Amino acid sequence: MINMLEIGIDEAGRGPVIGPLVVCSVAIPHSDVKLLSDVGVKDSKDLSANKRAEIQDWFFRQCKQRGWLYSIISCDAKRVDNAVYGSGLNILETELFAESVNDLNLKKDTNVNIICDACDVDAVRFTRRVSQLIDMWPWGNSHISSFHKADENYPIVGMASILAKQARDAAIELIQQGVDYPIGSGYPSDKVTIEAVRMMIGEIPHDHLRWSWSTVKRIWDEKFDHEMPTRLVASGQQKKLF
């Protein structure tokens, strides 16, 4: 794989009720991939917060020294809701994965091997959908594939998972500073998050909430006796928009 770039893509934040869905692509020469394993790159879920921060800082230094590339796409809660009421989260993820590759601004004759962490039960279908959205694909002598648990089995995808997780954690911290009370992890299983959702639902739910989530709808119904607004006009049926 002489002159081949390895690209790994992963996401963080598909399931939370608060905050963005973040997708990251990283692109490094094939000959440098071993450096990721040497420094301890793994799936972000298998690393402590301190270790993720340490690896992120190391990666950014390599970007300056070795010309490594990365792209982080942050998809806000409103766009997530529009996807839920529209074509679905799986399609949204294919769009975000392709956007992250396009944002690398690589020359279209670059030889690349792209590995995606599959966000669809059908990994082949996920690959096809992502490839259809990459600008002027196929490029040169290039290949794209998707695998379940790719973040556990491919260091290049693990690196993308770390950067995506770090970016989402930073976004959650900013949201918390903006509301000035604890919001926890943003996941519905987090009791602190559930209390935050109750505080973030007024006559119009907070912008950083995913209004389409059942958690938000349930708490809305506990507080109000009228229909909750939605962010989308879907299937020709008029809904209140914000």
Secondary structure, DSSP 8 states (H G I E B T S, - for coil): -TT-EEEEEEEE-SS-SBS-EEEEEEEEEGGGHHHHHHTT---GGGS-HHHHHHHHHHHHHHHHHH--EEEEEEE-HHHHHHHHHTT-HHHHHHHHHHHHHHTT---TT--EEEEEE--SS-HHHHHHHHHHHSTT-S-TT-EEEEETTHHHH-HHHHHHHHHHHHHHHHHHHHHHHHHTS--TTS-TT-HHHHHHHHHHBSSSB-TTB-TTSHHHHHHHHHH-SS----S--BTTB-----
